[in-house]
Amino acid sequence: MPSPPLWQNLQRLPGRAPMFLQLVGLNASLWLDDACLLLADSQLLRDSYRRFYYADIQALQLRRTSRGLVYNILALLGIVFCLLIFSAVNSRGAHVFWLGAAVVSAILLTINLLRGPTCRCQVQTAAGRVALVSLSRARAARRAFARIRERIAAAQGALPAPESVAQRLNLHLAQMNQRST
């Protein structure tokens, strides 16, 4: 019987690198396997892969960023600039050009608004933190983290409820106080 191919059960997680990184040739993606999370980065002619075994993952971090707001402001400035130039020129060809540029800026603004807030994600292991570049939008990151958490819980066991941790801590402190008296 032939051996199964390497990474037989890979499932791609949602998300992609921000557009400005894709323009310079960086592409990143996250993949789920039965045993680990695979981070695949490609930059022009170089590919790199990192595996994070579910048992080794200590934390998944998601921080919202203001990058989306900056994109929105730039698109709005582009629309305003194009419309100002549109109103200042007298040529029909220039009118068409500047109106078209304003429409393109409006489309970019709409796309950015529909994609939702931006974020920065990291995975924490004992070896350190690694940025998950492909998770640049909060909605995609939450969906991906939900799927990763299922695998982590299966590998590490579920975390106890916060109330039970507090009860055990209080019980331990009470026992420590009884021993000291």
Secondary structure, 3 states (H helix, E strand, C coil): CCCCCCCCCCEECCCECCHHHHHCCEEEEEEECCCEEEEEEEECCEEEEEEEEHHHCCEEEEEECCHHHHHHHHHHHHHHHHHHHHHHCCCHHHHHHHHHHHHHHHHHHHHHHHHCCEEEEEEEECCEEEECCCECEHHHHHHHHHHHHHHHHHHHCCCCCHHHHHHHHHHHHHHHHHHHC
